Amino acid sequence: MTEPNEQMDQWLNQKLDELLPEKLQAIDESKLPSMAIIATKGTLDWAYPPFILASTSAALGWDTHVFFTFYGLLLLKKDIPCEVSPLGNPAMPMKMPFGPQWFQNISWPMPNLIMAGIPGFEKVATGLMKKTFKNKGVATVEELRELCIEADVKMSACQMTVDVFGFDHSEFIDGLDYVGATYFLPIAKDADVCLLI
């Protein structure tokens, strides 16, 4: 009586060994790639990476989700207040976005002492960076964020950070989910690409 069952088990195992790898490969090939990004910074130079990566990922047809926490929440405000600070950022090149080409090609070393001692230097650096981006045809942060919205990038705000910083939901763009880490971690775990910015 056990012999037919053993034969059936052997036959079933053989068929599974033959068919299962192909089926798993077909499932894997049809799976939509996904990317999860954690955006933690709100300065102008750090505002570009999450929006560029998210909009590009969505353009490739990937399922894309960005979780904004701590200073990254500023990127979700209706008016993005981000600036750039060269202070403490020695890798930041300072090139002028105006004048003859030879002048624009000069990298101006700006020591921290000068940057710290000149009132309003952050405004100047921010203006120069925005002008450089405009001259090179780079979209603004606001335009990139709008591209992400149009491409159905899921954007979530960290509710804990909203509470800690005393923000109100009315300060942010519409269509956000206000969630915690317990919501986002499973998304990050299952993502093909997970980035912390």
Secondary structure, 3 states (H helix, E strand, C coil): CHHHHHHHHHHHHHHHHHHHHHHHHHHHHHCCCEEEEEECCCCHHHHHHHHHHHHHHHHCCCEEEEEECHHHHHHHECCCCCCCCCCCCCCCCCCCCCCCHHHHCCCCCCCHHHHHHCCCHHHHHHHHHHHHHHHCCCCCHHHHHHHHHHCCCEEEEEHHHHHHHCCCHHHECCCCEEECHHHHHHHHHHCCEEEEC
